[in-house]
Amino acid sequence: MGLGTSGQAPHFHGRPECSSIHHIDYGAVEEAVRFAHKIGYPIVAKVVSPRIVHKSDRDGVAVGIESDGELTETFTRFSRIEGFTGVLVEEMMSGIELIVGAKIDYQFGPIILLGIGGTGVEIYRDITMRMAPLRERDVESMIKGLRAGQLLEGYRGSEPINLSELTRLLITFSDLVMDLEEFIESIDFNPVICSSTTCVVADARIMLKEITETG
């Protein structure tokens, strides 16, 4: 089983319906700094390494970088992490962090997951699952099945997220997973940052199936 790193994974969700944060994977600090100037500080930097599954556990995520010097220092620190191949530079986004994921069940096929995401995904364990393919009514049921579903719909005066965008993303993701079923073990988009206007994929991880050659 192979790991698709965050630098490679965005290519898998490069469909118009799966919006992703402006990002580029850089192997040289000068290139990273130029891109940071293009999108504007503050930015987020994440280590790219095929040997790391959870970047936060390895101190491989830096949020709110405000300057060239801070980015250079972060790049140098990340370069000491095992398997380092580069740094992913992203624009910062605000909103509710969700996880959209999938695993291939050998009996039932692709299973789609929606839950409260970010670094708290394993703490809250607030998820719902459905078999692919998804339809609008499935997504609506998944949202209502979350214990924190009220947060998405607006709670105590907070602005609701764009549920239409989340529905569109989940349905497209479901179709993508079905297209890639024979090649993958699982996919996680975490976090997916949803606001009142959009839902964008901020990070992705793909576990690839082992391919055995037959002669």
N, C-alpha and C positions, 0 to 999 in steps of 0.2 A: 504494500500500500504506500502510495507516495503523497507528499504534501504539496499542494499548490500554495505558494506564498502570497502574501498580500500584494506584492508587486506584480505577480502574474494573474492573480484572481480577477482583477477588474476587467480583464479581457473576456472573461466568461460571461460577465453581465453587461457587455457593451451593446445592449439593445436599447432603442430609444425609450422604451417603457421603463427600463431599470436605470433611473438617474443615479449618478455617482458624484461624489464630491470631486472638485477639481484637484487632481493629484498627479504626480509624476515620481517614478522611482529613479533615484540618482545614485551613481557609484562614486561621484566626485563632489566634494563639498562646494566647489565653485559653481557647479551646475545647480545644486540645491539652492544656493543663495540667489542665483539669478531668477529661479522660478519663484522663490519667496517674494522677490521684488515685484514680479509680475502679478501675483495674486494678492499681495499685500499682507503685512503683519497685522495681527498675530496669526500664527500658523501652528499646525500640529505636525510633529515628526514621529515616524514609527520605523523601527528597525526592520530590515528585510533579511530573513535568514530561513533557508529551507529546513533548518534543524529546530526551529522554535514554533510551537503550536500556539501558546498563549503569550503574547508579547508583554502584557502587563506583569506577568509573573517573573519576567526576566528584566524588569525595569527598562523595557524597550519602547516605551511610549512617552513622549514629552508634549504637553499641552500648553498653549498660551505662550509660545516662543515669540519674543517681541523685537529681536534684533539679529543682525548678521553674526555678531559675536556669540550670542546665545545659541544660534543655530550651528555655528562652527564647533562650539564646545560640545553640543549634543551629538553632532556627527562623529566627533573624535571618541566620545564615550561609547556610542553604539558600535563603533568599529572594533571594539575589544570583545564584543559579544560573539559567542560561538557561531560559526557558519555565516558571519556577516558578508552580505553581498552588496548592500546599499542602504539608502534611507528613502522612505516614502514621505514626501512632503505634501501636506493637504491644507486646504483652507479650513478655517474653523466654522462650525455650524452650531446653532442652538436649537433645542427642541427636546421632545421625549425620545429616549433611546429604546429601541426595540430590537429583538432578534428575529430574523426570518431564516429558517433553516430547513434542511431536508436530509433524510437518510433513506437508503435503499433497503427495504425489508425483503428478505429472500422469499417470503411467503406472500406478502401483500403488495410488493412493489414500492414505488416512491411514496413516502410519508412526509407531509409538509408541516412545519412547526412555526407557530407565532407566539412570541412571549415578550415580557419585559426584559430588555437587553442591557448592554453595557457591561461593566465589570460586576454588576450585581446579579447577573443572570443565574449564577449558581447559588446565590443567597436567597433570592425571592422564589425561584422555581415556580414562576407564574407563567405557565405555557398551555397552549391548546394545540391539538394535532388533528389533521384530517388526511385522508388518502387523496392523492392526485388522480385526475386533474381537478383543480378547484374551479368553482363557479362563484358568482357574486353572493349567492345565499350561503355558501360554505364560509366565505370570508366574514360575512356578517355574523354568523354563528360563532366563529373563532374569536372575534372581537368581544362579543357578549360573554363568551366563556372565560375570559380573563378576569381574575379577581380585581385587577386594577383597570378594568375596561372603562370605568367611569372617567379615568384620567384622560383617555383618548377622546372621549365625547365631550369633555369640558366638565370641570368639577370645581364648585365653589368660586365661580367667576373666572376660572382660567379658560383660555381660548382652546376650543377643540382642535385636534389635528385635522388635516385634510384626509378624511376617510376615503374619499374617491381615489386619491393618489395611492393610499395604502392598498386599497382593493386592487387597483390596476397593477401595482408592483407585485402583489402576491399571486395574482392570476398569471402574470408574465413569468414570474419565478417558477411557478408550477409547471408551465409549459417548457421552460428551459430545462428543468430537472428531468422531465420525461424525455426530452431530446438527448440528454447526456446520461441516461440511466445505465447504459452498458459500460460507461467509462468511469463512473464515480462511486465512492462509498457514501460520501456525505458532502453537503455544502452548508456553510454558515455565513450569513450576512449579519455581522454584529460589530458595531451597532448600525442599525438603520435609524437615521435621525429624522423624525417627523415633526413638522411644524404646521401652522394653519395654512400654509401655502404649498408645501411640498413634502415628499419623503425621499431621502437620498441615502445611498449605501456608502457608509464611511469606511468599512473594512470588510474583508471577505477571506474565508479559508475554505479550501477545497481538498478533500481527501480522495485521491485517485485510486482506482482499483489496480492491482498488479496485473500486468498483461503477460501471459505465458505464451511463448511462441511454440507452435506445433509444426513439425517438419515432416 
